[in-house]
Amino acid sequence: MTEGDSGARRLACTPPAAVPFDIVRAAFVELSVTDLAAAERFYCELLGMIVSARTADAVYLRGWEERQHHSLILRRGRRPAAARLGFRVRSAADLEALAEHLARMSLTTRWRDARADPGMGRSLSAWDPWGWPLEFVFELEQVQPSHQRYDLQRGAPLLRLDHLNLHAPQVEESLRFWLGLGFRCTEYISTDDPGELERITGAWLARKQTVHDVALTAGTGPRLHHFAYWIAEPAGVLRACDQLAAARHSDAIERGPGRHGVSNAFFVYLRDPDGHRIELYSCDYYTGDPDHRPLRWSVNDPRCRSFWGARAPDRWYDESSPVLGPDGEPVPTRPAGVDERDQRTEVFA
């Protein structure tokens, strides 16, 4: 994790922009699924999430700790895709300020009426310069948390949504966009090229006081690489794997269990029936001090992606969920300008 002065380092250490709105955290994900019943079985029966509401074409789910109505929407669609990547803002006024900010950037935005979704107030949809479908909301119906209902808990259990990871064709440009929304970089991976030739291949950005709400991974995009739920302890990750295997669904386990170098998290990656990737995630650390400096990892450090040095399968780098544009169709993708696997001279992870 050596450091030096370079354009990559200066970018990662750029302070978050002083903006007239407050994005609190990543709040929810909406997935388009081709078999709604199969998706509900996976997330509810196998992973143990709680159903908050059902409509004719959607199921609204939450984790056991969550006090908001939902953090995952499964909606029946023609193809697997990520339809909305949701963030909570601190007040209704923040939505208005954010709308003005995004309009000045000439981004496509639209308002979504209150109660268009159960448990949600008015929200702002926006598509960033690459096409990721972002959604911002203040009002979310409050529900009773169930984190102490040990008599009822199933699965790991999944406690709360933690972060989103985006497959980004231009990591550095995307990093600038998120810094411009008031996010701060906590860790990053970069090449060992000298000086201004150094390239960032991954960046972790936060609003809450942990390692990240959004991560950017170099790859064909825009696509959703994965979304992650917080698990209380590593034993919960192992328990989830045992339960999947006992239910004869061990084929859903894609990578891990293991420990990341970046973020220090104990993890496992799973694939749902439509191929959407979910991470079960535990054990990261506090980043809320005002002088927190981003940690740099060399792309050649075999510990960065997996602290134990285990090689990630190629599909972990290559496969992700397409995202939907304003017309409801998949956003065209483009390849990344850098690939971690081309940079590595040792076992990569």
C-alpha positions as CSV (number, residue, x, y, z in Angstrom):
1,M,0.0,0.0,0.0
2,T,2.8,2.4,-0.9
3,E,1.9,6.0,-1.8
4,G,3.4,8.6,-4.0
5,D,2.5,11.9,-5.7
6,S,0.6,11.3,-8.9
7,G,-2.5,12.4,-10.7
8,A,-4.3,9.3,-9.3
9,R,-3.3,10.2,-5.8
10,R,-4.3,13.8,-6.1
11,L,-7.7,12.8,-7.5
12,A,-8.4,10.2,-4.8
13,C,-7.5,12.8,-2.1
14,T,-9.7,15.5,-3.6
15,P,-12.1,16.8,-0.9
16,P,-15.7,16.2,-1.5
17,A,-17.5,19.1,-3.2
18,A,-19.3,21.6,-0.9
19,V,-22.8,21.1,-2.3
20,P,-26.2,22.5,-1.2
21,F,-27.7,19.1,-0.5
22,D,-27.0,16.2,1.8
23,I,-27.0,12.6,0.4
24,V,-27.1,10.4,3.5
25,R,-26.4,6.9,2.2
26,A,-27.2,4.2,-0.3
27,A,-30.9,3.3,0.4
28,F,-32.4,0.8,-2.0
29,V,-32.0,-1.2,-5.2
30,E,-34.7,-2.1,-7.7
31,L,-34.0,-5.2,-9.8
32,S,-35.9,-6.3,-12.9
33,V,-36.4,-10.1,-12.6
34,T,-37.9,-12.5,-15.1
35,D,-39.4,-14.9,-12.6
36,L,-40.8,-13.0,-9.6
37,A,-41.7,-16.1,-7.6
38,A,-38.2,-17.6,-8.0
39,A,-36.6,-14.3,-7.0
40,E,-38.8,-14.0,-3.9
41,R,-37.9,-17.6,-2.9
42,F,-34.2,-16.8,-3.2
43,Y,-34.2,-13.6,-1.2
44,C,-36.9,-14.6,1.3
45,E,-36.7,-18.3,1.8
46,L,-33.0,-18.8,1.3
47,L,-31.5,-15.5,2.4
48,G,-34.3,-14.7,4.9
49,M,-35.3,-11.2,4.0
50,I,-38.6,-9.7,5.3
51,V,-41.5,-8.9,2.9
52,S,-42.8,-5.4,3.5
53,A,-45.3,-5.3,0.7
54,R,-46.4,-7.0,-2.5
55,T,-48.1,-5.5,-5.6
56,A,-49.2,-7.2,-8.8
57,D,-45.8,-7.1,-10.3
58,A,-43.3,-6.4,-7.4
59,V,-42.2,-7.5,-4.0
60,Y,-40.7,-5.0,-1.5
61,L,-38.1,-6.4,0.9
62,R,-36.0,-5.2,3.9
63,G,-33.3,-6.5,6.2
64,W,-33.8,-7.4,9.8
65,E,-32.3,-4.2,11.2
66,E,-33.8,-1.7,8.8
67,R,-36.4,0.8,9.9
68,Q,-37.3,2.0,6.4
69,H,-40.1,0.3,4.5
70,H,-37.8,-1.5,2.0
71,S,-34.3,-1.6,0.6
72,L,-34.8,-4.1,-2.2
73,I,-37.5,-4.1,-4.9
74,L,-38.0,-7.1,-7.1
75,R,-40.1,-6.2,-10.1
76,R,-41.2,-8.5,-12.9
77,G,-39.6,-7.5,-16.2
78,R,-38.7,-8.8,-19.6
79,R,-35.0,-9.2,-18.8
80,P,-32.7,-9.1,-15.8
81,A,-31.5,-5.6,-15.2
82,A,-31.0,-3.0,-12.5
83,A,-33.8,-0.4,-12.8
84,R,-33.0,2.0,-9.9
85,L,-30.1,2.6,-7.6
86,G,-31.6,4.5,-4.6
87,F,-30.1,7.0,-2.2
88,R,-31.6,8.8,0.8
89,V,-31.3,12.5,1.3
90,R,-31.6,14.3,4.6
91,S,-34.7,16.5,3.8
92,A,-37.3,17.3,1.2
93,A,-35.4,20.6,0.4
94,D,-32.3,18.5,-0.5
95,L,-34.3,16.9,-3.3
96,E,-35.1,20.3,-4.8
97,A,-31.5,21.4,-4.5
98,L,-30.3,18.2,-6.0
99,A,-32.7,18.5,-8.9
100,E,-31.3,22.0,-9.7
101,H,-27.7,20.7,-9.4
102,L,-28.3,17.8,-11.8
103,A,-30.2,20.1,-14.3
104,R,-27.2,22.4,-14.4
105,M,-25.2,19.3,-15.5
106,S,-27.8,18.7,-18.3
107,L,-28.6,15.2,-17.0
108,T,-31.9,13.6,-17.7
109,T,-34.2,13.8,-14.6
110,R,-37.8,13.2,-13.8
111,W,-39.9,13.3,-10.6
112,R,-41.7,10.2,-9.4
113,D,-45.0,10.8,-7.6
114,A,-45.4,10.0,-3.9
115,R,-46.8,6.5,-3.3
116,A,-45.8,5.3,-6.7
117,D,-44.1,2.7,-4.6
118,P,-45.5,1.5,-1.3
119,G,-43.8,3.2,1.6
120,M,-42.1,5.9,-0.5
121,G,-42.7,9.6,-0.9
122,R,-41.9,11.7,-3.9
123,S,-38.5,10.9,-5.4
124,L,-36.1,12.2,-8.1
125,S,-34.9,9.9,-10.9
126,A,-31.7,10.8,-12.7
127,W,-29.4,9.2,-15.2
128,D,-25.7,10.2,-14.7
129,P,-23.4,10.9,-17.7
130,W,-22.8,7.2,-18.2
131,G,-26.4,6.1,-17.8
132,W,-26.7,4.6,-14.3
133,P,-30.3,5.0,-13.1
134,L,-30.0,6.9,-9.8
135,E,-33.0,7.6,-7.5
136,F,-33.1,10.1,-4.6
137,V,-35.7,10.0,-1.9
138,F,-36.3,11.6,1.5
139,E,-39.6,10.2,2.7
140,L,-39.6,6.5,3.5
141,E,-42.2,4.9,5.7
142,Q,-40.8,3.8,9.1
143,V,-41.3,0.2,10.3
144,Q,-40.4,-1.7,13.4
145,P,-36.9,-3.1,13.2
146,S,-36.5,-6.9,13.9
147,H,-32.8,-7.1,14.7
148,Q,-33.6,-8.5,18.1
149,R,-36.2,-11.0,17.0
150,Y,-33.8,-13.8,17.3
151,D,-36.7,-16.2,17.6
152,L,-37.8,-15.4,14.0
153,Q,-34.6,-14.6,12.1
154,R,-33.7,-16.7,9.1
155,G,-30.6,-16.6,6.9
156,A,-27.4,-14.9,7.9
157,P,-29.4,-12.8,8.8
158,L,-29.2,-9.9,6.3
159,L,-29.4,-6.7,8.5
160,R,-29.2,-3.7,6.2
161,L,-28.2,-2.5,2.8
162,D,-24.6,-1.4,2.8
163,H,-23.4,-0.3,-0.6
164,L,-23.5,-0.5,-4.4
165,N,-20.7,-1.5,-6.7
166,L,-20.8,-0.1,-10.3
167,H,-18.9,-1.5,-13.3
168,A,-17.4,1.7,-14.7
169,P,-15.8,2.1,-18.1
170,Q,-14.1,5.3,-17.0
171,V,-13.3,5.0,-13.3
172,E,-11.5,8.3,-12.9
173,E,-14.2,10.3,-14.6
174,S,-16.9,8.5,-12.6
175,L,-14.9,9.2,-9.4
176,R,-15.0,12.9,-10.3
177,F,-18.7,12.8,-10.7
178,W,-19.3,11.2,-7.3
179,L,-16.9,13.6,-5.6
180,G,-19.0,16.3,-7.2
181,L,-22.0,15.0,-5.3
182,G,-20.3,15.3,-2.0
183,F,-18.9,11.8,-1.7
184,R,-15.4,11.2,-0.4
185,C,-12.9,8.5,-1.5
186,T,-11.8,6.1,1.3
187,E,-9.7,3.6,-0.6
188,Y,-8.6,3.0,-4.1
189,I,-6.6,0.5,-6.3
190,S,-4.2,1.9,-8.9
191,T,-1.5,0.7,-11.3
192,D,2.2,1.0,-10.6
193,D,2.9,3.2,-13.6
194,P,5.1,6.1,-12.8
195,G,3.8,9.6,-12.1
196,E,0.9,10.8,-14.3
197,L,0.7,7.4,-16.0
198,E,-0.7,5.8,-12.9
199,R,-4.4,4.7,-13.5
200,I,-7.1,4.1,-10.9
201,T,-8.8,0.7,-11.4
202,G,-11.2,0.8,-8.4
203,A,-12.4,3.5,-6.0
204,W,-14.5,3.3,-2.8
205,L,-16.7,6.3,-2.0
206,A,-18.7,7.1,1.1
207,R,-21.3,9.4,2.6
208,K,-21.9,7.4,5.8
209,Q,-19.0,6.8,8.1
210,T,-17.9,3.4,6.8
211,V,-15.8,2.4,3.8
212,H,-18.3,3.0,1.1
213,D,-21.8,3.6,-0.2
214,V,-20.6,3.4,-3.8
215,A,-17.7,1.5,-5.3
216,L,-16.4,1.9,-8.8
217,T,-14.8,-1.2,-10.5
218,A,-13.1,-0.9,-13.9
219,G,-15.1,-2.9,-16.4
220,T,-17.6,-2.8,-19.3
221,G,-20.4,-0.5,-18.2
222,P,-22.5,1.1,-17.1
223,R,-23.6,-2.0,-15.2
224,L,-24.4,-2.9,-11.6
225,H,-21.6,-5.2,-10.5
226,H,-23.2,-6.0,-7.1
227,F,-25.1,-4.7,-4.2
228,A,-24.2,-5.6,-0.6
229,Y,-26.0,-6.3,2.7
230,W,-24.3,-5.9,6.0
231,I,-24.0,-9.1,8.2
232,A,-23.3,-8.8,11.9
233,E,-20.3,-11.2,12.0
234,P,-18.3,-13.6,9.8
235,A,-20.1,-16.5,11.2
236,G,-23.3,-15.2,9.6
237,V,-21.6,-15.4,6.2
238,L,-20.6,-19.0,6.8
239,R,-24.1,-19.8,8.1
240,A,-25.7,-18.4,4.9
241,C,-23.4,-20.6,2.8
242,D,-24.3,-23.7,4.9
243,Q,-28.0,-22.9,4.5
244,L,-27.7,-22.5,0.7
245,A,-25.8,-25.8,0.5
246,A,-28.3,-27.6,2.7
247,A,-31.1,-26.3,0.4
248,R,-29.1,-27.6,-2.6
249,H,-28.4,-24.1,-3.9
250,S,-24.6,-24.1,-3.5
251,D,-24.4,-23.2,-7.1
252,A,-25.5,-19.7,-6.1
253,I,-22.1,-19.2,-4.3
254,E,-19.8,-17.5,-6.8
255,R,-16.8,-16.3,-4.8
256,G,-15.7,-16.7,-1.2
257,P,-16.1,-16.8,1.7
258,G,-13.0,-14.7,2.1
259,R,-11.6,-11.4,3.3
260,H,-11.0,-8.4,1.2
261,G,-7.8,-6.4,1.5
262,V,-9.7,-3.2,0.4
263,S,-12.3,-2.5,3.1
264,N,-11.1,-5.4,5.3
265,A,-14.5,-6.9,4.8
266,F,-15.4,-10.6,5.3
267,F,-17.5,-11.5,2.3
268,V,-19.2,-14.0,0.0
269,Y,-20.7,-13.2,-3.4
270,L,-23.9,-14.9,-4.5
271,R,-25.9,-14.9,-7.8
272,D,-29.7,-14.9,-7.7
273,P,-31.8,-16.8,-10.2
274,D,-31.5,-14.0,-12.8
275,G,-27.7,-13.7,-12.3
276,H,-27.8,-10.5,-10.2
277,R,-24.9,-10.4,-7.8
278,I,-25.4,-9.8,-4.1
279,E,-22.5,-9.6,-1.6
280,L,-22.9,-10.5,2.1
281,Y,-20.5,-8.2,3.9
282,S,-19.1,-7.7,7.4
283,C,-16.2,-6.3,9.4
284,D,-15.2,-3.0,7.6
285,Y,-14.1,0.0,9.6
286,Y,-14.8,3.6,10.6
287,T,-13.9,6.4,8.2
288,G,-15.7,9.4,9.6
289,D,-12.7,11.5,10.8
290,P,-12.3,14.8,8.9
291,D,-8.7,14.1,8.1
292,H,-9.3,10.5,6.8
293,R,-6.9,9.9,3.9
294,P,-7.7,7.4,1.2
295,L,-5.7,4.1,1.4
296,R,-4.0,3.2,-1.8
297,W,-3.6,-0.4,-2.9
298,S,-1.3,-1.5,-5.8
299,V,-3.1,-3.5,-8.5
300,N,0.0,-5.8,-8.2
301,D,-0.7,-6.5,-4.5
302,P,-2.3,-10.0,-4.4
303,R,-4.0,-9.0,-1.2
304,C,-6.0,-6.1,-2.5
305,R,-9.1,-7.9,-3.8
306,S,-8.6,-10.9,-1.6
307,F,-6.5,-10.6,1.5
308,W,-5.7,-14.3,1.3
309,G,-4.5,-14.1,-2.3
310,A,-7.3,-16.2,-3.8
311,R,-7.9,-15.6,-7.5
312,A,-11.3,-14.2,-8.4
313,P,-13.1,-16.1,-11.2
314,D,-13.1,-14.3,-14.5
315,R,-16.9,-14.0,-14.4
316,W,-16.5,-11.8,-11.3
317,Y,-14.8,-9.3,-13.5
318,D,-16.8,-9.8,-16.7
319,E,-20.4,-10.3,-15.7
320,S,-22.8,-7.7,-14.3
321,S,-26.4,-6.6,-14.4
322,P,-27.3,-4.2,-17.3
323,V,-29.0,-1.0,-16.2
324,L,-32.2,0.6,-17.6
325,G,-32.4,4.0,-19.2
326,P,-35.2,6.5,-19.2
327,D,-37.0,4.6,-21.9
328,G,-36.9,1.4,-19.9
329,E,-34.4,-0.3,-22.3
330,P,-30.9,-1.4,-21.4
331,V,-28.3,1.4,-21.6
332,P,-25.6,0.6,-24.2
333,T,-22.2,-0.3,-22.7
334,R,-18.6,0.3,-23.6
335,P,-15.4,-1.4,-22.5
336,A,-13.2,0.0,-19.8
337,G,-10.0,1.7,-20.6
338,V,-8.1,-0.4,-18.1
339,D,-8.4,-4.0,-16.9
340,E,-6.9,-5.1,-13.6
341,R,-6.1,-8.5,-14.9
342,D,-3.8,-7.0,-17.6
343,Q,-1.8,-5.2,-14.9
344,R,-1.2,-8.0,-12.6
345,T,2.2,-9.7,-12.5
346,E,1.3,-12.0,-9.6
347,V,-1.7,-13.9,-8.5
348,F,-4.6,-11.5,-8.8
349,A,-7.6,-11.6,-6.5
